[in-house]
Amino acid sequence: MQEPNKFQIIFDAKSLELSNKGSITGILYFDFGDFQFPGIGWSDFVVVTSKTRQA
C-alpha cells in the first residue's frame, strides 16, 4: 500500500511501438494506489508525455 499523497508512474518499455510517422506509443499511466489514471494499461505518446519543459 502506498503512502497518502504518493503515486507511481507505470511505464512498460516492452509495449513501445514506433508508427510509420515516427510517433512512439506505449503503456503509461499513474497509479495512486486505490485508483489509476487514466486507467490500467493506458497507451499514449510516451515521448511527448515524459518530455520535460525547460524554462
C-alpha positions in Angstrom: 0.0 0.0 0.0 1.3 3.4 -0.9 1.6 6.4 1.5 -1.0 9.1 1.2 -0.2 11.8 -1.5 2.2 9.4 -3.2 1.9 7.9 -6.6 3.8 5.8 -9.1 4.3 6.3 -12.8 3.8 3.0 -14.5 5.7 2.5 -17.8 6.0 -0.7 -19.8 9.1 -0.5 -22.0 8.1 -3.8 -23.8 4.9 -2.1 -25.0 6.7 0.6 -27.1 5.7 0.9 -30.7 7.0 3.2 -33.5 4.4 4.3 -36.0 5.1 4.9 -39.7 5.0 8.6 -39.0 7.7 8.3 -36.2 5.4 8.6 -33.1 6.3 6.4 -30.2 3.5 5.0 -28.1 3.4 2.6 -25.2 1.7 1.8 -21.9 2.0 4.7 -19.4 -0.3 5.6 -16.5 -0.3 7.0 -13.0 -1.0 4.6 -10.0 -2.4 6.3 -6.9 -2.9 3.0 -5.1 -6.6 2.9 -5.0 -7.1 4.2 -8.5 -5.2 4.6 -11.7 -5.3 7.5 -14.2 -6.3 7.4 -17.0 -6.6 3.7 -16.5 -4.6 0.4 -16.2 -2.9 -0.4 -19.5 -3.5 3.1 -21.0 -1.4 3.6 -24.1 -0.2 7.1 -25.1 2.6 9.0 -26.7 5.3 8.3 -24.2 7.9 10.6 -25.6 5.6 13.6 -25.6 4.2 12.7 -22.2 7.5 12.2 -20.5 9.4 15.1 -22.0 10.3 17.8 -19.5 10.0 21.5 -20.2 12.8 23.9 -19.7 12.1 27.4 -18.5 
